[in-house]
């Protein structure tokens, strides 16, 4: 399924994400890296699980609010839908890779992508270029060589 | 103090979740539409990153200069600065998963707000991937200690 550019939604959502990362660092002194927060909430020490749980619950609640508005205003295309014909085995393999990879690199699109670049971290910039390039090649193979949606 | 920190964390999570869903990034086909540069390229993800990075870069400039957050003594920043094989290997493995399914960890967790069958396969696998790393790194630590 193809999608097209939605610049205003994208920009507004991006600013909110940047604002979230700024407030979390400025007030609590923490980096808004989703993979690190959620991974340590589940597999890390108990000592910091309260704020991590609060952040994750907030994220789910925020998305839920947005979806409620989308449903109420008839914008159901903005809800995440399961893709018909997308193989479960690929979802499982991709899930394992996303988990293991973000743990090994200690960050994902939020920690390395948004916060890392904002901190002018060379390490994060290398991670970003690497996962973007690998992601583009993988999507090409999955969509145009294998022929999945 | 710690209740205030949790409230801040919840509020920041809320903003983050609204931002992700509003930008369309919780829909894997929007993300794959960006990664699929040879298809009908959807540049929306660039606008999301642009808005987020610009906002955060300006704010971080002031925060990092102050050196202390409003609540608490110090900023908890990543100590690692080296570009090593672990970083690159991790980013490649993540890129494989991201490019195949179209979920990074934030949107994967946001699936809990609107669960579908993809969440059933992807989320437990991602959590297992995190656990696999914890398991392997604690084994490596033990073998390093015993040597």
Boltz contact constraints between the chains, C-beta under 6 A:
constraints:
  - contact:
      token1: [A, 1]
      token2: [B, 29]
      max_distance: 6.0
  - contact:
      token1: [A, 2]
      token2: [B, 40]
      max_distance: 6.0
  - contact:
      token1: [A, 3]
      token2: [B, 29]
      max_distance: 6.0
  - contact:
      token1: [A, 3]
      token2: [B, 30]
      max_distance: 6.0
  - contact:
      token1: [A, 3]
      token2: [B, 33]
      max_distance: 6.0
  - contact:
      token1: [A, 3]
      token2: [B, 42]
      max_distance: 6.0
  - contact:
      token1: [A, 4]
      token2: [B, 42]
      max_distance: 6.0
  - contact:
      token1: [A, 5]
      token2: [B, 42]
      max_distance: 6.0
  - contact:
      token1: [A, 5]
      token2: [B, 43]
      max_distance: 6.0
  - contact:
      token1: [A, 5]
      token2: [B, 44]
      max_distance: 6.0
  - contact:
      token1: [A, 6]
      token2: [B, 24]
      max_distance: 6.0
  - contact:
      token1: [A, 6]
      token2: [B, 44]
      max_distance: 6.0
  - contact:
      token1: [A, 7]
      token2: [B, 47]
      max_distance: 6.0
  - contact:
      token1: [A, 9]
      token2: [B, 22]
      max_distance: 6.0
  - contact:
      token1: [A, 9]
      token2: [B, 23]
      max_distance: 6.0
  - contact:
      token1: [A, 9]
      token2: [B, 24]
      max_distance: 6.0
  - contact:
      token1: [A, 10]
      token2: [B, 23]
      max_distance: 6.0
  - contact:
      token1: [A, 10]
      token2: [B, 44]
      max_distance: 6.0
  - contact:
      token1: [A, 10]
      token2: [B, 47]
      max_distance: 6.0
  - contact:
      token1: [A, 10]
      token2: [B, 48]
      max_distance: 6.0
  - contact:
      token1: [A, 11]
      token2: [B, 47]
      max_distance: 6.0
  - contact:
      token1: [A, 11]
      token2: [B, 51]
      max_distance: 6.0
  - contact:
      token1: [A, 13]
      token2: [B, 19]
      max_distance: 6.0
  - contact:
      token1: [A, 13]
      token2: [B, 22]
      max_distance: 6.0
  - contact:
      token1: [A, 13]
      token2: [B, 23]
      max_distance: 6.0
  - contact:
      token1: [A, 13]
      token2: [B, 48]
      max_distance: 6.0
  - contact:
      token1: [A, 14]
      token2: [B, 23]
      max_distance: 6.0
  - contact:
      token1: [A, 14]
      token2: [B, 48]
      max_distance: 6.0
  - contact:
      token1: [A, 14]
      token2: [B, 51]
      max_distance: 6.0
  - contact:
      token1: [A, 14]
      token2: [B, 52]
      max_distance: 6.0
  - contact:
      token1: [A, 15]
      token2: [B, 51]
      max_distance: 6.0
  - contact:
      token1: [A, 15]
      token2: [B, 55]
      max_distance: 6.0
  - contact:
      token1: [A, 16]
      token2: [B, 15]
      max_distance: 6.0
  - contact:
      token1: [A, 16]
      token2: [B, 18]
      max_distance: 6.0
  - contact:
      token1: [A, 16]
      token2: [B, 19]
      max_distance: 6.0
  - contact:
      token1: [A, 17]
      token2: [B, 16]
      max_distance: 6.0
  - contact:
      token1: [A, 17]
      token2: [B, 19]
      max_distance: 6.0
  - contact:
      token1: [A, 17]
      token2: [B, 52]
      max_distance: 6.0
  - contact:
      token1: [A, 18]
      token2: [B, 52]
      max_distance: 6.0
  - contact:
      token1: [A, 18]
      token2: [B, 55]
      max_distance: 6.0
  - contact:
      token1: [A, 18]
      token2: [B, 56]
      max_distance: 6.0
  - contact:
      token1: [A, 19]
      token2: [B, 15]
      max_distance: 6.0
  - contact:
      token1: [A, 19]
      token2: [B, 55]
      max_distance: 6.0
  - contact:
      token1: [A, 20]
      token2: [B, 12]
      max_distance: 6.0
  - contact:
      token1: [A, 20]
      token2: [B, 15]
      max_distance: 6.0
  - contact:
      token1: [A, 20]
      token2: [B, 16]
      max_distance: 6.0
  - contact:
      token1: [A, 21]
      token2: [B, 56]
      max_distance: 6.0
  - contact:
      token1: [A, 22]
      token2: [B, 56]
      max_distance: 6.0
  - contact:
      token1: [A, 22]
      token2: [B, 59]
      max_distance: 6.0
  - contact:
      token1: [A, 23]
      token2: [B, 12]
      max_distance: 6.0
  - contact:
      token1: [A, 24]
      token2: [B, 12]
      max_distance: 6.0
  - contact:
      token1: [A, 25]
      token2: [B, 63]
      max_distance: 6.0
  - contact:
      token1: [A, 26]
      token2: [B, 63]
      max_distance: 6.0
  - contact:
      token1: [A, 27]
      token2: [B, 8]
      max_distance: 6.0
  - contact:
      token1: [A, 27]
      token2: [B, 69]
      max_distance: 6.0
  - contact:
      token1: [A, 27]
      token2: [B, 70]
      max_distance: 6.0
  - contact:
      token1: [A, 27]
      token2: [B, 71]
      max_distance: 6.0
  - contact:
      token1: [A, 28]
      token2: [B, 5]
      max_distance: 6.0
  - contact:
      token1: [A, 28]
      token2: [B, 8]
      max_distance: 6.0
  - contact:
      token1: [A, 28]
      token2: [B, 69]
      max_distance: 6.0
  - contact:
      token1: [A, 28]
      token2: [B, 71]
      max_distance: 6.0
  - contact:
      token1: [A, 29]
      token2: [B, 69]
      max_distance: 6.0
  - contact:
      token1: [A, 29]
      token2: [B, 72]
      max_distance: 6.0
  - contact:
      token1: [A, 29]
      token2: [B, 75]
      max_distance: 6.0
  - contact:
      token1: [A, 29]
      token2: [B, 76]
      max_distance: 6.0
  - contact:
      token1: [A, 30]
      token2: [B, 76]
      max_distance: 6.0
  - contact:
      token1: [A, 34]
      token2: [B, 105]
      max_distance: 6.0
  - contact:
      token1: [A, 34]
      token2: [B, 106]
      max_distance: 6.0
  - contact:
      token1: [A, 35]
      token2: [B, 105]
      max_distance: 6.0
  - contact:
      token1: [A, 38]
      token2: [B, 109]
      max_distance: 6.0
  - contact:
      token1: [A, 39]
      token2: [B, 130]
      max_distance: 6.0
  - contact:
      token1: [A, 42]
      token2: [B, 127]
      max_distance: 6.0
  - contact:
      token1: [A, 43]
      token2: [B, 130]
      max_distance: 6.0
  - contact:
      token1: [A, 43]
      token2: [B, 131]
      max_distance: 6.0
  - contact:
      token1: [A, 43]
      token2: [B, 134]
      max_distance: 6.0
  - contact:
      token1: [A, 50]
      token2: [B, 6]
      max_distance: 6.0
  - contact:
      token1: [A, 51]
      token2: [B, 5]
      max_distance: 6.0
  - contact:
      token1: [A, 51]
      token2: [B, 6]
      max_distance: 6.0
  - contact:
      token1: [A, 51]
      token2: [B, 9]
      max_distance: 6.0
  - contact:
      token1: [A, 54]
      token2: [B, 6]
      max_distance: 6.0
  - contact:
      token1: [A, 54]
      token2: [B, 9]
      max_distance: 6.0
  - contact:
      token1: [A, 54]
      token2: [B, 10]
      max_distance: 6.0
  - contact:
      token1: [A, 55]
      token2: [B, 9]
      max_distance: 6.0
  - contact:
      token1: [A, 55]
      token2: [B, 13]
      max_distance: 6.0
  - contact:
      token1: [A, 58]
      token2: [B, 10]
      max_distance: 6.0
  - contact:
      token1: [A, 58]
      token2: [B, 13]
      max_distance: 6.0
  - contact:
      token1: [A, 58]
      token2: [B, 14]
      max_distance: 6.0
  - contact:
      token1: [A, 59]
      token2: [B, 13]
      max_distance: 6.0
  - contact:
      token1: [A, 59]
      token2: [B, 16]
      max_distance: 6.0
  - contact:
      token1: [A, 59]
      token2: [B, 17]
      max_distance: 6.0
  - contact:
      token1: [A, 59]
      token2: [B, 109]
      max_distance: 6.0
  - contact:
      token1: [A, 60]
      token2: [B, 112]
      max_distance: 6.0
  - contact:
      token1: [A, 60]
      token2: [B, 113]
      max_distance: 6.0
  - contact:
      token1: [A, 61]
      token2: [B, 14]
      max_distance: 6.0
  - contact:
      token1: [A, 62]
      token2: [B, 14]
      max_distance: 6.0
  - contact:
      token1: [A, 62]
      token2: [B, 17]
      max_distance: 6.0
  - contact:
      token1: [A, 62]
      token2: [B, 18]
      max_distance: 6.0
  - contact:
      token1: [A, 63]
      token2: [B, 17]
      max_distance: 6.0
  - contact:
      token1: [A, 63]
      token2: [B, 21]
      max_distance: 6.0
  - contact:
      token1: [A, 63]
      token2: [B, 110]
      max_distance: 6.0
  - contact:
      token1: [A, 63]
      token2: [B, 113]
      max_distance: 6.0
  - contact:
      token1: [A, 64]
      token2: [B, 113]
      max_distance: 6.0
  - contact:
      token1: [A, 66]
      token2: [B, 18]
      max_distance: 6.0
  - contact:
      token1: [A, 66]
      token2: [B, 21]
      max_distance: 6.0
  - contact:
      token1: [A, 66]
      token2: [B, 22]
      max_distance: 6.0
  - contact:
      token1: [A, 67]
      token2: [B, 113]
      max_distance: 6.0
  - contact:
      token1: [A, 67]
      token2: [B, 114]
      max_distance: 6.0
  - contact:
      token1: [A, 79]
      token2: [B, 114]
      max_distance: 6.0
  - contact:
      token1: [A, 80]
      token2: [B, 26]
      max_distance: 6.0
  - contact:
      token1: [A, 80]
      token2: [B, 27]
      max_distance: 6.0
  - contact:
      token1: [A, 80]
      token2: [B, 114]
      max_distance: 6.0
  - contact:
      token1: [A, 82]
      token2: [B, 116]
      max_distance: 6.0
  - contact:
      token1: [A, 82]
      token2: [B, 117]
      max_distance: 6.0
  - contact:
      token1: [A, 82]
      token2: [B, 118]
      max_distance: 6.0
  - contact:
      token1: [A, 88]
      token2: [B, 121]
      max_distance: 6.0
  - contact:
      token1: [A, 90]
      token2: [B, 100]
      max_distance: 6.0
  - contact:
      token1: [A, 91]
      token2: [B, 101]
      max_distance: 6.0
  - contact:
      token1: [A, 91]
      token2: [B, 118]
      max_distance: 6.0
  - contact:
      token1: [A, 91]
      token2: [B, 121]
      max_distance: 6.0
  - contact:
      token1: [A, 91]
      token2: [B, 122]
      max_distance: 6.0
  - contact:
      token1: [A, 92]
      token2: [B, 121]
      max_distance: 6.0
  - contact:
      token1: [A, 92]
      token2: [B, 125]
      max_distance: 6.0
  - contact:
      token1: [A, 94]
      token2: [B, 97]
      max_distance: 6.0
  - contact:
      token1: [A, 94]
      token2: [B, 100]
      max_distance: 6.0
  - contact:
      token1: [A, 94]
      token2: [B, 101]
      max_distance: 6.0
  - contact:
      token1: [A, 95]
      token2: [B, 122]
      max_distance: 6.0
  - contact:
      token1: [A, 95]
      token2: [B, 125]
      max_distance: 6.0
  - contact:
      token1: [A, 95]
      token2: [B, 126]
      max_distance: 6.0
  - contact:
      token1: [A, 96]
      token2: [B, 125]
      max_distance: 6.0
  - contact:
      token1: [A, 96]
      token2: [B, 129]
      max_distance: 6.0
  - contact:
      token1: [A, 97]
      token2: [B, 93]
      max_distance: 6.0
  - contact:
      token1: [A, 97]
      token2: [B, 96]
      max_distance: 6.0
  - contact:
      token1: [A, 97]
      token2: [B, 97]
      max_distance: 6.0
  - contact:
      token1: [A, 98]
      token2: [B, 94]
      max_distance: 6.0
  - contact:
      token1: [A, 98]
      token2: [B, 97]
      max_distance: 6.0
  - contact:
      token1: [A, 98]
      token2: [B, 126]
      max_distance: 6.0
  - contact:
      token1: [A, 99]
      token2: [B, 126]
      max_distance: 6.0
  - contact:
      token1: [A, 99]
      token2: [B, 129]
      max_distance: 6.0
  - contact:
      token1: [A, 99]
      token2: [B, 130]
      max_distance: 6.0
  - contact:
      token1: [A, 100]
      token2: [B, 93]
      max_distance: 6.0
  - contact:
      token1: [A, 100]
      token2: [B, 129]
      max_distance: 6.0
  - contact:
      token1: [A, 100]
      token2: [B, 132]
      max_distance: 6.0
  - contact:
      token1: [A, 100]
      token2: [B, 133]
      max_distance: 6.0
  - contact:
      token1: [A, 101]
      token2: [B, 90]
      max_distance: 6.0
  - contact:
      token1: [A, 101]
      token2: [B, 93]
      max_distance: 6.0
  - contact:
      token1: [A, 101]
      token2: [B, 94]
      max_distance: 6.0
  - contact:
      token1: [A, 102]
      token2: [B, 94]
      max_distance: 6.0
  - contact:
      token1: [A, 102]
      token2: [B, 105]
      max_distance: 6.0
  - contact:
      token1: [A, 103]
      token2: [B, 130]
      max_distance: 6.0
  - contact:
      token1: [A, 103]
      token2: [B, 133]
      max_distance: 6.0
  - contact:
      token1: [A, 104]
      token2: [B, 86]
      max_distance: 6.0
  - contact:
      token1: [A, 104]
      token2: [B, 90]
      max_distance: 6.0
  - contact:
      token1: [A, 105]
      token2: [B, 87]
      max_distance: 6.0
  - contact:
      token1: [A, 105]
      token2: [B, 90]
      max_distance: 6.0
  - contact:
      token1: [A, 105]
      token2: [B, 91]
      max_distance: 6.0
  - contact:
      token1: [A, 108]
      token2: [B, 104]
      max_distance: 6.0
  - contact:
      token1: [A, 108]
      token2: [B, 105]
      max_distance: 6.0
  - contact:
      token1: [A, 109]
      token2: [B, 104]
      max_distance: 6.0
  - contact:
      token1: [A, 110]
      token2: [B, 106]
      max_distance: 6.0
  - contact:
      token1: [A, 114]
      token2: [B, 52]
      max_distance: 6.0
  - contact:
      token1: [A, 114]
      token2: [B, 53]
      max_distance: 6.0
  - contact:
      token1: [A, 114]
      token2: [B, 56]
      max_distance: 6.0
  - contact:
      token1: [A, 117]
      token2: [B, 53]
      max_distance: 6.0
  - contact:
      token1: [A, 118]
      token2: [B, 53]
      max_distance: 6.0
  - contact:
      token1: [A, 118]
      token2: [B, 56]
      max_distance: 6.0
  - contact:
      token1: [A, 118]
      token2: [B, 57]
      max_distance: 6.0
  - contact:
      token1: [A, 118]
      token2: [B, 60]
      max_distance: 6.0
  - contact:
      token1: [A, 119]
      token2: [B, 60]
      max_distance: 6.0
  - contact:
      token1: [A, 123]
      token2: [B, 81]
      max_distance: 6.0
  - contact:
      token1: [A, 123]
      token2: [B, 83]
      max_distance: 6.0
  - contact:
      token1: [A, 126]
      token2: [B, 83]
      max_distance: 6.0
  - contact:
      token1: [A, 127]
      token2: [B, 87]
      max_distance: 6.0
  - contact:
      token1: [A, 127]
      token2: [B, 91]
      max_distance: 6.0
  - contact:
      token1: [A, 130]
      token2: [B, 88]
      max_distance: 6.0
  - contact:
      token1: [A, 130]
      token2: [B, 91]
      max_distance: 6.0
  - contact:
      token1: [A, 130]
      token2: [B, 92]
      max_distance: 6.0
  - contact:
      token1: [A, 131]
      token2: [B, 91]
      max_distance: 6.0
  - contact:
      token1: [A, 131]
      token2: [B, 94]
      max_distance: 6.0
  - contact:
      token1: [A, 131]
      token2: [B, 95]
      max_distance: 6.0
  - contact:
      token1: [A, 134]
      token2: [B, 92]
      max_distance: 6.0
  - contact:
      token1: [A, 134]
      token2: [B, 95]
      max_distance: 6.0
  - contact:
      token1: [A, 134]
      token2: [B, 96]
      max_distance: 6.0
  - contact:
      token1: [A, 135]
      token2: [B, 35]
      max_distance: 6.0
  - contact:
      token1: [A, 135]
      token2: [B, 95]
      max_distance: 6.0
  - contact:
      token1: [A, 135]
      token2: [B, 98]
      max_distance: 6.0
  - contact:
      token1: [A, 135]
      token2: [B, 99]
      max_distance: 6.0
  - contact:
      token1: [A, 136]
      token2: [B, 35]
      max_distance: 6.0
  - contact:
      token1: [A, 136]
      token2: [B, 37]
      max_distance: 6.0
  - contact:
      token1: [A, 138]
      token2: [B, 96]
      max_distance: 6.0
  - contact:
      token1: [A, 138]
      token2: [B, 99]
      max_distance: 6.0
  - contact:
      token1: [A, 138]
      token2: [B, 100]
      max_distance: 6.0
  - contact:
      token1: [A, 139]
      token2: [B, 32]
      max_distance: 6.0
  - contact:
      token1: [A, 139]
      token2: [B, 35]
      max_distance: 6.0
  - contact:
      token1: [A, 139]
      token2: [B, 36]
      max_distance: 6.0
  - contact:
      token1: [A, 139]
      token2: [B, 99]
      max_distance: 6.0
  - contact:
      token1: [A, 142]
      token2: [B, 100]
      max_distance: 6.0
  - contact:
      token1: [A, 143]
      token2: [B, 36]
      max_distance: 6.0
